[in-house]
Amino acid sequence: MQGMELIAHVEQKPEVLCGKPVIKGTRISVELILERLANGASFEQLTGDYDISEEDVTAALLYARQVLSEEEILETV
């Protein structure tokens, strides 16, 4: 699957987790997935613990990369 197709696994709705990005149709946030991966969880652990697919985990990573790539860095004087 291509990156943009995978990112479609992520959605934001004001009524779900106060609008935080989540895996579509769940309350599993991108933030939670990134936190678990940073703390050593494997894709297999995440898919088993939260009943999501490996594509969902990859979508969370791609979403985070996209958000960071759009971030503007301001120079301080």
Distance bins in CASP14 RR format, pairs under 12 A and 6 or more apart:
PFRMAT RR
TARGET T0000
AUTHOR 0000-0000-0000
RMODE 2
METHOD distances of the structure
MODEL  1
1 7 0 0 0 0 1 0 0 0 0 0 0
1 8 0 0 0 0 1 0 0 0 0 0 0
1 9 0 0 0 0 1 0 0 0 0 0 0
1 53 0 0 0 0 0 1 0 0 0 0 0
1 54 0 0 0 0 0 1 0 0 0 0 0
1 55 1 0 0 1 0 0 0 0 0 0 0
1 56 0 0 0 0 0 1 0 0 0 0 0
1 58 0 0 0 0 1 0 0 0 0 0 0
1 59 0 0 0 0 1 0 0 0 0 0 0
1 62 0 0 0 0 1 0 0 0 0 0 0
2 8 0 0 0 0 1 0 0 0 0 0 0
2 55 0 0 0 0 0 1 0 0 0 0 0
2 58 0 0 0 0 0 1 0 0 0 0 0
2 59 0 0 0 0 0 1 0 0 0 0 0
2 62 0 0 0 0 1 0 0 0 0 0 0
3 9 0 0 0 0 1 0 0 0 0 0 0
3 10 0 0 0 0 0 1 0 0 0 0 0
3 55 0 0 0 0 0 1 0 0 0 0 0
3 58 0 0 0 0 1 0 0 0 0 0 0
3 59 0 0 0 0 1 0 0 0 0 0 0
3 61 0 0 0 0 0 1 0 0 0 0 0
3 62 1 0 1 0 0 0 0 0 0 0 0
3 63 0 0 0 0 1 0 0 0 0 0 0
3 65 0 0 0 0 1 0 0 0 0 0 0
3 66 0 0 0 0 1 0 0 0 0 0 0
4 10 0 0 0 0 0 1 0 0 0 0 0
4 59 0 0 0 0 0 1 0 0 0 0 0
4 62 0 0 0 0 1 0 0 0 0 0 0
4 63 0 0 0 0 0 1 0 0 0 0 0
4 66 0 0 0 0 1 0 0 0 0 0 0
5 55 0 0 0 0 1 0 0 0 0 0 0
5 58 0 0 0 0 0 1 0 0 0 0 0
5 59 0 0 0 0 1 0 0 0 0 0 0
5 62 0 0 0 0 1 0 0 0 0 0 0
6 23 0 0 0 0 0 1 0 0 0 0 0
6 24 0 0 0 0 0 1 0 0 0 0 0
6 53 0 0 0 0 0 1 0 0 0 0 0
6 54 0 0 0 0 0 1 0 0 0 0 0
6 55 1 0 1 0 0 0 0 0 0 0 0
6 56 0 0 0 0 1 0 0 0 0 0 0
6 57 0 0 0 0 1 0 0 0 0 0 0
6 58 1 0 1 0 0 0 0 0 0 0 0
6 59 1 0 1 0 0 0 0 0 0 0 0
6 60 0 0 0 0 1 0 0 0 0 0 0
6 61 0 0 0 0 1 0 0 0 0 0 0
6 62 1 0 1 0 0 0 0 0 0 0 0
6 63 0 0 0 0 1 0 0 0 0 0 0
6 65 0 0 0 0 0 1 0 0 0 0 0
6 66 0 0 0 0 0 1 0 0 0 0 0
7 21 0 0 0 0 1 0 0 0 0 0 0
7 23 0 0 0 0 0 1 0 0 0 0 0
7 24 0 0 0 0 0 1 0 0 0 0 0
7 30 0 0 0 0 0 1 0 0 0 0 0
7 55 0 0 0 0 0 1 0 0 0 0 0
7 56 0 0 0 0 0 1 0 0 0 0 0
7 58 0 0 0 0 1 0 0 0 0 0 0
7 59 1 0 1 0 0 0 0 0 0 0 0
7 60 0 0 0 0 1 0 0 0 0 0 0
7 61 0 0 0 0 1 0 0 0 0 0 0
7 62 1 0 1 0 0 0 0 0 0 0 0
7 63 1 0 1 0 0 0 0 0 0 0 0
7 64 0 0 0 0 0 1 0 0 0 0 0
7 65 0 0 0 0 1 0 0 0 0 0 0
7 66 1 0 0 1 0 0 0 0 0 0 0
7 67 0 0 0 0 0 1 0 0 0 0 0
8 23 0 0 0 0 0 1 0 0 0 0 0
8 24 1 0 0 1 0 0 0 0 0 0 0
8 25 0 0 0 0 0 1 0 0 0 0 0
8 55 0 0 0 0 0 1 0 0 0 0 0
8 56 0 0 0 0 0 1 0 0 0 0 0
8 58 0 0 0 0 0 1 0 0 0 0 0
8 59 1 0 0 1 0 0 0 0 0 0 0
8 62 0 0 0 0 0 1 0 0 0 0 0
8 63 0 0 0 0 1 0 0 0 0 0 0
8 66 0 0 0 0 0 1 0 0 0 0 0
9 21 0 0 0 0 0 1 0 0 0 0 0
9 22 0 0 0 0 1 0 0 0 0 0 0
9 23 1 0 1 0 0 0 0 0 0 0 0
9 24 1 0 1 0 0 0 0 0 0 0 0
9 25 0 0 0 0 1 0 0 0 0 0 0
9 26 0 0 0 0 1 0 0 0 0 0 0
9 28 0 0 0 0 0 1 0 0 0 0 0
9 30 0 0 0 0 1 0 0 0 0 0 0
9 33 0 0 0 0 0 1 0 0 0 0 0
9 52 0 0 0 0 1 0 0 0 0 0 0
9 53 0 0 0 0 1 0 0 0 0 0 0
9 54 0 0 0 0 0 1 0 0 0 0 0
9 55 1 0 0 1 0 0 0 0 0 0 0
9 56 1 0 1 0 0 0 0 0 0 0 0
9 57 0 0 0 0 1 0 0 0 0 0 0
9 58 0 0 0 0 1 0 0 0 0 0 0
9 59 1 1 0 0 0 0 0 0 0 0 0
9 60 1 0 0 1 0 0 0 0 0 0 0
9 61 0 0 0 0 0 1 0 0 0 0 0
9 62 0 0 0 0 1 0 0 0 0 0 0
9 63 0 0 0 0 1 0 0 0 0 0 0
10 16 0 0 0 0 0 1 0 0 0 0 0
10 19 0 0 0 0 0 1 0 0 0 0 0
10 20 0 0 0 0 0 1 0 0 0 0 0
10 21 1 0 1 0 0 0 0 0 0 0 0
10 22 1 0 0 1 0 0 0 0 0 0 0
10 23 1 0 0 1 0 0 0 0 0 0 0
10 24 1 0 0 1 0 0 0 0 0 0 0
10 25 0 0 0 0 0 1 0 0 0 0 0
10 26 0 0 0 0 0 1 0 0 0 0 0
10 28 0 0 0 0 0 1 0 0 0 0 0
10 29 0 0 0 0 1 0 0 0 0 0 0
10 30 1 0 0 1 0 0 0 0 0 0 0
10 31 0 0 0 0 0 1 0 0 0 0 0
10 33 0 0 0 0 1 0 0 0 0 0 0
10 34 0 0 0 0 0 1 0 0 0 0 0
10 52 0 0 0 0 0 1 0 0 0 0 0
10 55 0 0 0 0 0 1 0 0 0 0 0
10 56 0 0 0 0 1 0 0 0 0 0 0
10 57 0 0 0 0 0 1 0 0 0 0 0
10 58 0 0 0 0 0 1 0 0 0 0 0
10 59 1 0 1 0 0 0 0 0 0 0 0
10 60 1 0 0 1 0 0 0 0 0 0 0
10 61 0 0 0 0 0 1 0 0 0 0 0
10 62 0 0 0 0 1 0 0 0 0 0 0
10 63 1 0 1 0 0 0 0 0 0 0 0
10 64 0 0 0 0 1 0 0 0 0 0 0
10 65 0 0 0 0 0 1 0 0 0 0 0
10 66 0 0 0 0 1 0 0 0 0 0 0
10 67 0 0 0 0 0 1 0 0 0 0 0
11 17 0 0 0 0 0 1 0 0 0 0 0
11 19 0 0 0 0 1 0 0 0 0 0 0
11 20 0 0 0 0 0 1 0 0 0 0 0
11 21 1 0 0 1 0 0 0 0 0 0 0
11 22 1 0 0 1 0 0 0 0 0 0 0
11 23 1 0 0 1 0 0 0 0 0 0 0
11 24 1 0 1 0 0 0 0 0 0 0 0
11 25 1 0 0 1 0 0 0 0 0 0 0
11 26 0 0 0 0 1 0 0 0 0 0 0
11 27 0 0 0 0 0 1 0 0 0 0 0
11 28 0 0 0 0 0 1 0 0 0 0 0
11 29 0 0 0 0 0 1 0 0 0 0 0
11 30 0 0 0 0 0 1 0 0 0 0 0
11 56 0 0 0 0 0 1 0 0 0 0 0
11 59 0 0 0 0 0 1 0 0 0 0 0
11 60 0 0 0 0 0 1 0 0 0 0 0
11 63 0 0 0 0 1 0 0 0 0 0 0
12 18 0 0 0 0 1 0 0 0 0 0 0
12 19 1 0 1 0 0 0 0 0 0 0 0
12 20 1 0 0 1 0 0 0 0 0 0 0
12 21 1 0 1 0 0 0 0 0 0 0 0
12 22 1 0 0 1 0 0 0 0 0 0 0
12 23 0 0 0 0 0 1 0 0 0 0 0
12 24 0 0 0 0 1 0 0 0 0 0 0
12 25 0 0 0 0 0 1 0 0 0 0 0
12 29 0 0 0 0 0 1 0 0 0 0 0
12 30 0 0 0 0 1 0 0 0 0 0 0
12 31 0 0 0 0 0 1 0 0 0 0 0
12 63 0 0 0 0 1 0 0 0 0 0 0
12 67 0 0 0 0 0 1 0 0 0 0 0
13 19 1 0 0 1 0 0 0 0 0 0 0
13 20 0 0 0 0 1 0 0 0 0 0 0
13 21 0 0 0 0 1 0 0 0 0 0 0
13 22 1 0 0 1 0 0 0 0 0 0 0
13 24 0 0 0 0 1 0 0 0 0 0 0
13 25 0 0 0 0 1 0 0 0 0 0 0
13 26 0 0 0 0 0 1 0 0 0 0 0
13 27 0 0 0 0 0 1 0 0 0 0 0
13 29 0 0 0 0 0 1 0 0 0 0 0
14 20 0 0 0 0 0 1 0 0 0 0 0
14 22 0 0 0 0 0 1 0 0 0 0 0
15 22 0 0 0 0 0 1 0 0 0 0 0
15 27 0 0 0 0 0 1 0 0 0 0 0
16 22 1 0 1 0 0 0 0 0 0 0 0
16 23 0 0 0 0 0 1 0 0 0 0 0
16 24 0 0 0 0 1 0 0 0 0 0 0
16 25 0 0 0 0 1 0 0 0 0 0 0
16 26 0 0 0 0 1 0 0 0 0 0 0
16 27 1 0 0 1 0 0 0 0 0 0 0
16 28 0 0 0 0 0 1 0 0 0 0 0
16 29 0 0 0 0 1 0 0 0 0 0 0
17 23 0 0 0 0 0 1 0 0 0 0 0
17 25 0 0 0 0 0 1 0 0 0 0 0
17 26 0 0 0 0 1 0 0 0 0 0 0
17 27 1 0 1 0 0 0 0 0 0 0 0
17 28 0 0 0 0 1 0 0 0 0 0 0
17 29 1 0 1 0 0 0 0 0 0 0 0
17 30 0 0 0 0 0 1 0 0 0 0 0
17 31 0 0 0 0 1 0 0 0 0 0 0
17 32 0 0 0 0 1 0 0 0 0 0 0
18 27 0 0 0 0 0 1 0 0 0 0 0
18 29 0 0 0 0 0 1 0 0 0 0 0
18 31 0 0 0 0 0 1 0 0 0 0 0
19 27 0 0 0 0 0 1 0 0 0 0 0
19 29 0 0 0 0 1 0 0 0 0 0 0
19 30 0 0 0 0 0 1 0 0 0 0 0
19 31 0 0 0 0 0 1 0 0 0 0 0
20 26 0 0 0 0 0 1 0 0 0 0 0
20 27 0 0 0 0 1 0 0 0 0 0 0
20 28 0 0 0 0 0 1 0 0 0 0 0
20 29 1 0 1 0 0 0 0 0 0 0 0
20 30 1 0 0 1 0 0 0 0 0 0 0
20 31 1 0 0 1 0 0 0 0 0 0 0
20 32 0 0 0 0 1 0 0 0 0 0 0
20 33 0 0 0 0 0 1 0 0 0 0 0
20 34 0 0 0 0 0 1 0 0 0 0 0
20 60 0 0 0 0 0 1 0 0 0 0 0
20 63 0 0 0 0 0 1 0 0 0 0 0
20 67 0 0 0 0 0 1 0 0 0 0 0
21 27 0 0 0 0 0 1 0 0 0 0 0
21 28 0 0 0 0 0 1 0 0 0 0 0
21 29 1 0 0 1 0 0 0 0 0 0 0
21 30 1 0 1 0 0 0 0 0 0 0 0
21 31 1 0 0 1 0 0 0 0 0 0 0
21 32 0 0 0 0 0 1 0 0 0 0 0
21 33 0 0 0 0 1 0 0 0 0 0 0
21 34 0 0 0 0 0 1 0 0 0 0 0
21 56 0 0 0 0 0 1 0 0 0 0 0
21 59 0 0 0 0 1 0 0 0 0 0 0
21 60 0 0 0 0 1 0 0 0 0 0 0
21 62 0 0 0 0 0 1 0 0 0 0 0
21 63 1 0 0 1 0 0 0 0 0 0 0
21 64 0 0 0 0 1 0 0 0 0 0 0
21 66 0 0 0 0 0 1 0 0 0 0 0
21 67 0 0 0 0 1 0 0 0 0 0 0
22 28 1 0 1 0 0 0 0 0 0 0 0
22 29 1 0 1 0 0 0 0 0 0 0 0
22 30 1 0 0 1 0 0 0 0 0 0 0
22 31 0 0 0 0 1 0 0 0 0 0 0
22 32 0 0 0 0 1 0 0 0 0 0 0
22 33 0 0 0 0 1 0 0 0 0 0 0
22 50 0 0 0 0 0 1 0 0 0 0 0
22 52 0 0 0 0 0 1 0 0 0 0 0
22 56 0 0 0 0 1 0 0 0 0 0 0
22 59 0 0 0 0 0 1 0 0 0 0 0
22 60 0 0 0 0 1 0 0 0 0 0 0
22 63 0 0 0 0 0 1 0 0 0 0 0
23 29 1 0 0 1 0 0 0 0 0 0 0
23 30 1 0 0 1 0 0 0 0 0 0 0
23 31 0 0 0 0 0 1 0 0 0 0 0
23 32 0 0 0 0 1 0 0 0 0 0 0
23 33 1 0 0 1 0 0 0 0 0 0 0
23 46 0 0 0 0 0 1 0 0 0 0 0
23 47 0 0 0 0 0 1 0 0 0 0 0
23 50 0 0 0 0 1 0 0 0 0 0 0
23 51 0 0 0 0 0 1 0 0 0 0 0
23 52 1 0 1 0 0 0 0 0 0 0 0
23 53 0 0 0 0 1 0 0 0 0 0 0
23 54 0 0 0 0 0 1 0 0 0 0 0
23 55 0 0 0 0 1 0 0 0 0 0 0
23 56 1 0 1 0 0 0 0 0 0 0 0
23 57 0 0 0 0 1 0 0 0 0 0 0
23 58 0 0 0 0 0 1 0 0 0 0 0
23 59 1 0 0 1 0 0 0 0 0 0 0
23 60 1 0 0 1 0 0 0 0 0 0 0
23 61 0 0 0 0 0 1 0 0 0 0 0
23 63 0 0 0 0 1 0 0 0 0 0 0
24 30 0 0 0 0 0 1 0 0 0 0 0
24 52 0 0 0 0 1 0 0 0 0 0 0
24 53 0 0 0 0 0 1 0 0 0 0 0
24 55 0 0 0 0 0 1 0 0 0 0 0
24 56 0 0 0 0 1 0 0 0 0 0 0
24 59 0 0 0 0 1 0 0 0 0 0 0
24 60 0 0 0 0 0 1 0 0 0 0 0
24 63 0 0 0 0 0 1 0 0 0 0 0
25 50 0 0 0 0 0 1 0 0 0 0 0
25 51 0 0 0 0 0 1 0 0 0 0 0
25 52 0 0 0 0 1 0 0 0 0 0 0
25 56 0 0 0 0 0 1 0 0 0 0 0
26 32 0 0 0 0 0 1 0 0 0 0 0
26 33 0 0 0 0 0 1 0 0 0 0 0
26 46 0 0 0 0 0 1 0 0 0 0 0
26 50 1 0 0 1 0 0 0 0 0 0 0
26 51 0 0 0 0 1 0 0 0 0 0 0
26 52 1 0 0 1 0 0 0 0 0 0 0
26 53 0 0 0 0 0 1 0 0 0 0 0
26 56 0 0 0 0 1 0 0 0 0 0 0
26 59 0 0 0 0 0 1 0 0 0 0 0
26 60 0 0 0 0 0 1 0 0 0 0 0
27 50 0 0 0 0 1 0 0 0 0 0 0
27 51 0 0 0 0 0 1 0 0 0 0 0
27 52 0 0 0 0 0 1 0 0 0 0 0
28 34 0 0 0 0 0 1 0 0 0 0 0
28 35 0 0 0 0 0 1 0 0 0 0 0
28 36 0 0 0 0 1 0 0 0 0 0 0
28 46 0 0 0 0 1 0 0 0 0 0 0
28 47 0 0 0 0 0 1 0 0 0 0 0
28 48 0 0 0 0 0 1 0 0 0 0 0
28 49 0 0 0 0 1 0 0 0 0 0 0
28 50 1 0 1 0 0 0 0 0 0 0 0
28 51 0 0 0 0 1 0 0 0 0 0 0
28 52 1 0 1 0 0 0 0 0 0 0 0
28 53 0 0 0 0 0 1 0 0 0 0 0
28 56 1 0 0 1 0 0 0 0 0 0 0
28 57 0 0 0 0 1 0 0 0 0 0 0
28 59 0 0 0 0 0 1 0 0 0 0 0
28 60 0 0 0 0 1 0 0 0 0 0 0
29 35 0 0 0 0 1 0 0 0 0 0 0
29 36 0 0 0 0 0 1 0 0 0 0 0
29 50 0 0 0 0 0 1 0 0 0 0 0
29 52 0 0 0 0 0 1 0 0 0 0 0
29 56 0 0 0 0 0 1 0 0 0 0 0
29 60 0 0 0 0 1 0 0 0 0 0 0
29 63 0 0 0 0 0 1 0 0 0 0 0
29 64 0 0 0 0 0 1 0 0 0 0 0
30 36 0 0 0 0 0 1 0 0 0 0 0
30 37 0 0 0 0 0 1 0 0 0 0 0
30 46 0 0 0 0 0 1 0 0 0 0 0
30 52 0 0 0 0 0 1 0 0 0 0 0
30 56 0 0 0 0 1 0 0 0 0 0 0
30 57 0 0 0 0 1 0 0 0 0 0 0
30 58 0 0 0 0 0 1 0 0 0 0 0
30 59 0 0 0 0 1 0 0 0 0 0 0
30 60 1 0 1 0 0 0 0 0 0 0 0
30 61 0 0 0 0 1 0 0 0 0 0 0
30 62 0 0 0 0 1 0 0 0 0 0 0
30 63 1 0 1 0 0 0 0 0 0 0 0
30 64 1 0 0 1 0 0 0 0 0 0 0
30 65 0 0 0 0 0 1 0 0 0 0 0
30 66 0 0 0 0 0 1 0 0 0 0 0
30 67 0 0 0 0 1 0 0 0 0 0 0
30 68 0 0 0 0 0 1 0 0 0 0 0
31 37 0 0 0 0 0 1 0 0 0 0 0
31 38 0 0 0 0 0 1 0 0 0 0 0
31 60 0 0 0 0 1 0 0 0 0 0 0
31 63 0 0 0 0 0 1 0 0 0 0 0
31 64 0 0 0 0 1 0 0 0 0 0 0
31 67 0 0 0 0 0 1 0 0 0 0 0
32 38 0 0 0 0 0 1 0 0 0 0 0
32 39 0 0 0 0 0 1 0 0 0 0 0
32 41 0 0 0 0 0 1 0 0 0 0 0
32 46 0 0 0 0 1 0 0 0 0 0 0
32 49 0 0 0 0 0 1 0 0 0 0 0
32 50 0 0 0 0 1 0 0 0 0 0 0
32 52 0 0 0 0 0 1 0 0 0 0 0
32 56 0 0 0 0 0 1 0 0 0 0 0
32 57 0 0 0 0 0 1 0 0 0 0 0
32 60 0 0 0 0 1 0 0 0 0 0 0
32 64 0 0 0 0 0 1 0 0 0 0 0
33 39 0 0 0 0 0 1 0 0 0 0 0
33 40 0 0 0 0 0 1 0 0 0 0 0
33 41 0 0 0 0 1 0 0 0 0 0 0
33 42 0 0 0 0 0 1 0 0 0 0 0
33 43 0 0 0 0 1 0 0 0 0 0 0
33 45 0 0 0 0 0 1 0 0 0 0 0
33 46 1 0 0 1 0 0 0 0 0 0 0
33 47 0 0 0 0 0 1 0 0 0 0 0
33 49 0 0 0 0 0 1 0 0 0 0 0
33 50 0 0 0 0 1 0 0 0 0 0 0
33 52 0 0 0 0 1 0 0 0 0 0 0
33 53 0 0 0 0 0 1 0 0 0 0 0
33 54 0 0 0 0 0 1 0 0 0 0 0
33 56 1 0 0 1 0 0 0 0 0 0 0
33 57 1 0 1 0 0 0 0 0 0 0 0
33 58 0 0 0 0 1 0 0 0 0 0 0
33 59 0 0 0 0 1 0 0 0 0 0 0
33 60 1 0 1 0 0 0 0 0 0 0 0
33 61 1 0 0 1 0 0 0 0 0 0 0
33 62 0 0 0 0 0 1 0 0 0 0 0
33 63 0 0 0 0 1 0 0 0 0 0 0
33 64 0 0 0 0 1 0 0 0 0 0 0
34 40 0 0 0 0 0 1 0 0 0 0 0
34 41 0 0 0 0 0 1 0 0 0 0 0
34 46 0 0 0 0 0 1 0 0 0 0 0
34 57 0 0 0 0 1 0 0 0 0 0 0
34 59 0 0 0 0 0 1 0 0 0 0 0
34 60 1 0 0 1 0 0 0 0 0 0 0
34 61 1 0 0 1 0 0 0 0 0 0 0
34 62 0 0 0 0 0 1 0 0 0 0 0
34 63 0 0 0 0 1 0 0 0 0 0 0
34 64 1 0 1 0 0 0 0 0 0 0 0
34 65 0 0 0 0 0 1 0 0 0 0 0
34 67 0 0 0 0 0 1 0 0 0 0 0
34 68 0 0 0 0 0 1 0 0 0 0 0
35 41 0 0 0 0 1 0 0 0 0 0 0
35 46 0 0 0 0 0 1 0 0 0 0 0
35 60 0 0 0 0 0 1 0 0 0 0 0
35 64 0 0 0 0 0 1 0 0 0 0 0
36 42 0 0 0 0 1 0 0 0 0 0 0
36 43 0 0 0 0 0 1 0 0 0 0 0
36 44 0 0 0 0 0 1 0 0 0 0 0
36 45 1 0 0 1 0 0 0 0 0 0 0
36 46 1 0 1 0 0 0 0 0 0 0 0
36 47 0 0 0 0 0 1 0 0 0 0 0
36 48 0 0 0 0 0 1 0 0 0 0 0
36 49 0 0 0 0 1 0 0 0 0 0 0
36 50 0 0 0 0 1 0 0 0 0 0 0
36 52 0 0 0 0 0 1 0 0 0 0 0
36 57 0 0 0 0 1 0 0 0 0 0 0
36 60 0 0 0 0 1 0 0 0 0 0 0
36 61 0 0 0 0 0 1 0 0 0 0 0
37 43 0 0 0 0 1 0 0 0 0 0 0
37 44 0 0 0 0 0 1 0 0 0 0 0
37 45 0 0 0 0 1 0 0 0 0 0 0
37 46 1 0 0 1 0 0 0 0 0 0 0
37 57 1 0 0 1 0 0 0 0 0 0 0
37 58 0 0 0 0 0 1 0 0 0 0 0
37 60 0 0 0 0 1 0 0 0 0 0 0
37 61 1 0 0 1 0 0 0 0 0 0 0
37 64 0 0 0 0 1 0 0 0 0 0 0
38 46 0 0 0 0 0 1 0 0 0 0 0
38 60 0 0 0 0 0 1 0 0 0 0 0
38 61 0 0 0 0 0 1 0 0 0 0 0
38 64 0 0 0 0 0 1 0 0 0 0 0
39 45 0 0 0 0 0 1 0 0 0 0 0
39 46 0 0 0 0 0 1 0 0 0 0 0
40 46 0 0 0 0 0 1 0 0 0 0 0
41 47 0 0 0 0 0 1 0 0 0 0 0
41 48 0 0 0 0 0 1 0 0 0 0 0
41 49 1 0 0 1 0 0 0 0 0 0 0
41 50 0 0 0 0 0 1 0 0 0 0 0
41 57 0 0 0 0 1 0 0 0 0 0 0
41 60 0 0 0 0 0 1 0 0 0 0 0
42 48 0 0 0 0 1 0 0 0 0 0 0
42 49 0 0 0 0 0 1 0 0 0 0 0
42 54 0 0 0 0 0 1 0 0 0 0 0
42 57 0 0 0 0 1 0 0 0 0 0 0
43 49 0 0 0 0 0 1 0 0 0 0 0
43 50 0 0 0 0 0 1 0 0 0 0 0
43 52 0 0 0 0 1 0 0 0 0 0 0
43 53 0 0 0 0 1 0 0 0 0 0 0
43 54 1 0 1 0 0 0 0 0 0 0 0
43 55 0 0 0 0 1 0 0 0 0 0 0
43 56 0 0 0 0 1 0 0 0 0 0 0
43 57 1 0 1 0 0 0 0 0 0 0 0
43 58 0 0 0 0 1 0 0 0 0 0 0
43 59 0 0 0 0 0 1 0 0 0 0 0
43 60 0 0 0 0 0 1 0 0 0 0 0
43 61 0 0 0 0 1 0 0 0 0 0 0
44 50 0 0 0 0 0 1 0 0 0 0 0
44 52 0 0 0 0 0 1 0 0 0 0 0
44 53 0 0 0 0 0 1 0 0 0 0 0
44 54 0 0 0 0 1 0 0 0 0 0 0
44 57 0 0 0 0 1 0 0 0 0 0 0
45 52 0 0 0 0 0 1 0 0 0 0 0
45 54 0 0 0 0 0 1 0 0 0 0 0
45 57 0 0 0 0 1 0 0 0 0 0 0
46 52 1 0 0 1 0 0 0 0 0 0 0
46 53 0 0 0 0 1 0 0 0 0 0 0
46 54 0 0 0 0 1 0 0 0 0 0 0
46 55 0 0 0 0 0 1 0 0 0 0 0
46 56 0 0 0 0 1 0 0 0 0 0 0
46 57 1 0 1 0 0 0 0 0 0 0 0
46 58 0 0 0 0 0 1 0 0 0 0 0
46 59 0 0 0 0 0 1 0 0 0 0 0
46 60 0 0 0 0 1 0 0 0 0 0 0
46 61 0 0 0 0 0 1 0 0 0 0 0
47 53 1 0 0 1 0 0 0 0 0 0 0
47 54 1 0 1 0 0 0 0 0 0 0 0
47 55 0 0 0 0 1 0 0 0 0 0 0
47 56 1 0 0 1 0 0 0 0 0 0 0
47 57 1 0 0 1 0 0 0 0 0 0 0
47 58 0 0 0 0 0 1 0 0 0 0 0
47 60 0 0 0 0 0 1 0 0 0 0 0
48 54 0 0 0 0 0 1 0 0 0 0 0
48 56 0 0 0 0 0 1 0 0 0 0 0
48 57 0 0 0 0 0 1 0 0 0 0 0
49 57 0 0 0 0 0 1 0 0 0 0 0
50 56 0 0 0 0 1 0 0 0 0 0 0
50 57 0 0 0 0 1 0 0 0 0 0 0
50 60 0 0 0 0 0 1 0 0 0 0 0
51 57 0 0 0 0 0 1 0 0 0 0 0
52 58 0 0 0 0 0 1 0 0 0 0 0
52 59 0 0 0 0 1 0 0 0 0 0 0
52 60 0 0 0 0 1 0 0 0 0 0 0
53 59 0 0 0 0 1 0 0 0 0 0 0
53 60 0 0 0 0 0 1 0 0 0 0 0
54 60 0 0 0 0 0 1 0 0 0 0 0
54 61 0 0 0 0 0 1 0 0 0 0 0
55 61 0 0 0 0 0 1 0 0 0 0 0
55 62 0 0 0 0 1 0 0 0 0 0 0
56 62 0 0 0 0 0 1 0 0 0 0 0
56 63 0 0 0 0 0 1 0 0 0 0 0
57 63 0 0 0 0 0 1 0 0 0 0 0
57 64 0 0 0 0 0 1 0 0 0 0 0
58 64 0 0 0 0 0 1 0 0 0 0 0
58 65 0 0 0 0 0 1 0 0 0 0 0
59 65 0 0 0 0 0 1 0 0 0 0 0
59 66 0 0 0 0 0 1 0 0 0 0 0
60 66 0 0 0 0 0 1 0 0 0 0 0
60 67 0 0 0 0 0 1 0 0 0 0 0
61 67 0 0 0 0 0 1 0 0 0 0 0
61 68 0 0 0 0 0 1 0 0 0 0 0
62 68 0 0 0 0 0 1 0 0 0 0 0
62 69 0 0 0 0 0 1 0 0 0 0 0
63 69 0 0 0 0 0 1 0 0 0 0 0
63 70 0 0 0 0 0 1 0 0 0 0 0
64 70 0 0 0 0 0 1 0 0 0 0 0
64 71 0 0 0 0 0 1 0 0 0 0 0
65 71 0 0 0 0 0 1 0 0 0 0 0
END
